[in-house]
Amino acid sequence: MLYAIISEDVADSLAKRKSARTDHIARLNELYDKGRLILAGPHPAVDSNDPGDAGFTGSLVVAEFDSLTQAQAWADADPYIAAGVYAKVTVKPFKRVLP
């Protein structure tokens, strides 16, 4: 089943994001290589693809897991959590309708 992992950053998270980005992206690439990643990306803090120093306010990952428990465990192990980037992470089932 698909799950949406919706993360909200702490204030001024950009430096923390940069410090853990390599490990964070590596985990996403592992999901992608297994054919389980549908989409992933950050929410810019301003209306721009390149928010510069404004940074990001959170992230969205939609991926396939065998259960909500497994999706939650994967989300809980994100390097951004260890680095203090995320203030809140919500994991919930997601039903893809389009495309």
FITI-699417 format. One line per 4 residues: for each residue x, y, z of N, C-alpha, C. Coordinates in nm, 2 decimals. Example, Ala and Ser with C-alpha at 12.3 -4.5 7.8 and 13.67 -1.06 7.14 Angstrom:
<nodes>
1.32,-0.57,0.78,1.23,-0.45,0.78,1.32,-0.33,0.78; 1.28,-0.22,0.71,1.37,-0.11,0.71,1.29,0.00,0.79;
</nodes>
This chain:
<nodes>
0.08,-0.12,0.00,0.00,0.00,0.00,0.09,0.12,0.00; 0.03,0.23,-0.05,0.11,0.36,-0.05,0.08,0.43,0.08; 0.18,0.51,0.12,0.18,0.59,0.24,0.23,0.73,0.21; 0.17,0.83,0.27,0.22,0.97,0.26,0.29,1.00,0.39;
0.41,1.05,0.38,0.49,1.09,0.49,0.51,1.24,0.48; 0.44,1.31,0.57,0.43,1.46,0.56,0.51,1.51,0.68; 0.61,1.58,0.65,0.70,1.63,0.76,0.70,1.78,0.76; 0.71,1.84,0.88,0.71,1.98,0.90,0.84,2.02,0.97;
0.91,2.11,0.91,1.04,2.15,0.97,1.03,2.24,1.09; 1.14,2.24,1.17,1.16,2.34,1.27,1.19,2.47,1.21; 1.18,2.58,1.28,1.22,2.71,1.22,1.37,2.71,1.19; 1.40,2.78,1.08,1.54,2.80,1.04,1.61,2.67,1.03;
1.55,2.58,0.95,1.61,2.44,0.94,1.71,2.42,0.83; 1.74,2.52,0.75,1.82,2.51,0.63,1.96,2.45,0.66; 2.03,2.50,0.76,2.16,2.45,0.79,2.16,2.30,0.84; 2.06,2.27,0.92,2.04,2.13,0.96,2.01,2.04,0.84;
1.93,2.09,0.75,1.89,2.01,0.63,2.02,1.98,0.55; 2.10,2.08,0.53,2.23,2.07,0.45,2.32,1.97,0.52; 2.33,1.96,0.65,2.42,1.87,0.72,2.38,1.73,0.70; 2.25,1.70,0.69,2.20,1.56,0.68,2.15,1.52,0.54;
2.16,1.61,0.45,2.09,1.59,0.32,2.15,1.46,0.24; 2.28,1.44,0.24,2.34,1.33,0.17,2.28,1.20,0.22; 2.27,1.18,0.35,2.21,1.06,0.41,2.06,1.05,0.38; 1.99,1.16,0.39,1.85,1.16,0.36,1.82,1.12,0.22;
1.89,1.17,0.12,1.87,1.14,-0.02,1.91,1.00,-0.04; 2.01,0.95,0.02,2.06,0.81,0.00,1.94,0.71,0.04; 1.87,0.74,0.15,1.76,0.65,0.18,1.64,0.66,0.08; 1.62,0.78,0.03,1.52,0.79,-0.08,1.56,0.72,-0.20;
1.69,0.72,-0.24,1.73,0.65,-0.35,1.72,0.50,-0.33; 1.74,0.45,-0.21,1.72,0.31,-0.19,1.57,0.27,-0.21; 1.48,0.35,-0.17,1.34,0.32,-0.20,1.31,0.32,-0.35; 1.37,0.42,-0.42,1.36,0.44,-0.56,1.41,0.31,-0.64;
1.53,0.27,-0.60,1.59,0.15,-0.66,1.51,0.03,-0.64; 1.43,0.02,-0.53,1.34,-0.09,-0.51,1.21,-0.08,-0.58; 1.19,0.03,-0.65,1.06,0.06,-0.71,0.95,0.10,-0.62; 0.98,0.15,-0.50,0.88,0.18,-0.40,0.85,0.33,-0.38;
0.94,0.41,-0.44,0.92,0.56,-0.42,0.83,0.61,-0.54; 0.73,0.68,-0.50,0.64,0.74,-0.60,0.68,0.88,-0.62; 0.70,0.96,-0.52,0.75,1.10,-0.53,0.81,1.14,-0.39; 0.90,1.24,-0.40,0.95,1.30,-0.28,1.01,1.43,-0.31;
0.99,1.52,-0.21,1.05,1.65,-0.23,1.01,1.75,-0.11; 1.08,1.86,-0.10,1.06,1.95,0.01,0.95,2.06,-0.03; 0.90,2.13,0.07,0.81,2.24,0.05,0.89,2.37,0.07; 0.92,2.44,-0.04,0.99,2.57,-0.03,0.92,2.67,0.06;
0.99,2.74,0.14,0.93,2.84,0.23,0.88,2.96,0.15; 0.92,2.98,0.03,0.87,3.09,-0.05,0.82,3.03,-0.19; 0.75,3.11,-0.26,0.69,3.06,-0.39,0.80,3.06,-0.50; 0.89,2.96,-0.49,1.01,2.95,-0.58,1.06,2.81,-0.58;
1.11,2.76,-0.69,1.18,2.63,-0.69,1.31,2.64,-0.62; 1.37,2.75,-0.62,1.50,2.77,-0.55,1.48,2.88,-0.44; 1.44,2.84,-0.32,1.41,2.94,-0.22,1.53,3.01,-0.15; 1.65,2.96,-0.19,1.77,3.03,-0.13,1.77,3.02,0.02;
1.81,3.13,0.08,1.82,3.13,0.23,1.69,3.12,0.30; 1.57,3.13,0.23,1.44,3.11,0.29,1.42,2.97,0.33; 1.49,2.88,0.26,1.48,2.74,0.30,1.35,2.67,0.27; 1.32,2.57,0.35,1.20,2.49,0.33,1.12,2.48,0.46;
1.00,2.44,0.45,0.91,2.43,0.56,0.87,2.28,0.60; 0.91,2.19,0.51,0.88,2.05,0.54,0.91,1.97,0.41; 0.86,1.85,0.41,0.88,1.75,0.30,0.76,1.66,0.28; 0.75,1.61,0.16,0.64,1.51,0.13,0.71,1.39,0.07;
0.68,1.27,0.12,0.73,1.15,0.05,0.60,1.06,0.04; 0.59,1.00,-0.08,0.48,0.90,-0.11,0.56,0.78,-0.15; 0.54,0.67,-0.08,0.61,0.55,-0.11,0.53,0.43,-0.07; 0.57,0.31,-0.12,0.50,0.19,-0.09,0.57,0.11,0.02;
0.49,0.07,0.12,0.54,-0.01,0.23,0.44,-0.12,0.25; 0.48,-0.23,0.32,0.39,-0.34,0.35,0.28,-0.31,0.45; 0.31,-0.20,0.54,0.21,-0.17,0.64,0.24,-0.03,0.69; 0.14,0.02,0.76,0.16,0.15,0.83,0.27,0.15,0.93;
0.29,0.04,1.00,0.39,0.02,1.10,0.53,0.03,1.03; 0.55,-0.03,0.92,0.67,-0.02,0.84,0.70,0.12,0.79; 0.60,0.18,0.74,0.61,0.32,0.69,0.65,0.41,0.80; 0.59,0.40,0.92,0.62,0.48,1.03,0.77,0.46,1.08;
0.81,0.33,1.08,0.94,0.30,1.12,1.05,0.36,1.03; 1.02,0.35,0.90,1.11,0.41,0.80,1.11,0.56,0.82; 1.00,0.62,0.84,1.00,0.77,0.86,1.07,0.81,0.99; 1.06,0.73,1.10,1.12,0.76,1.22,1.27,0.75,1.22;
1.32,0.67,1.12,1.47,0.66,1.11,1.53,0.76,1.01; 1.46,0.86,0.96,1.51,0.95,0.87,1.62,1.03,0.93; 1.73,1.05,0.86,1.84,1.13,0.91,1.80,1.28,0.95; 1.70,1.33,0.88,1.65,1.46,0.92,1.59,1.47,1.06;
1.54,1.36,1.11,1.49,1.36,1.25,1.61,1.36,1.34; 1.71,1.28,1.32,1.83,1.28,1.40,1.90,1.42,1.40; 1.89,1.49,1.29,1.96,1.62,1.28,1.88,1.73,1.33; 1.75,1.70,1.37,1.67,1.80,1.43,1.60,1.89,1.33;
1.59,1.84,1.20,1.52,1.92,1.10,1.37,1.92,1.12; 1.31,1.80,1.15,1.17,1.79,1.15,1.11,1.82,1.29; 1.01,1.90,1.30,0.94,1.92,1.43,0.82,1.82,1.44; 0.77,1.78,1.33,0.65,1.69,1.33,0.66,1.60,1.20;
0.62,1.47,1.21,0.61,1.38,1.10,0.48,1.31,1.11; 0.40,1.31,1.01,0.27,1.24,1.00,0.28,1.14,0.89; 0.25,1.01,0.92,0.24,0.91,0.83,0.10,0.85,0.82; 0.05,0.85,0.69,-0.09,0.80,0.68,-0.10,0.73,0.54;
-0.20,0.64,0.54,-0.22,0.57,0.41,-0.26,0.67,0.30; -0.22,0.63,0.18,-0.25,0.72,0.06,-0.31,0.64,-0.05; -0.42,0.68,-0.11,-0.48,0.61,-0.22,-0.45,0.70,-0.35; -0.37,0.64,-0.43,-0.34,0.71,-0.56,-0.46,0.70,-0.66;
-0.51,0.81,-0.71,-0.62,0.81,-0.80,-0.57,0.86,-0.94; -0.49,0.96,-0.94,-0.43,1.01,-1.07,-0.29,1.05,-1.05; -0.21,1.05,-1.15,-0.23,0.99,-1.28,-0.22,0.84,-1.27;
</nodes>
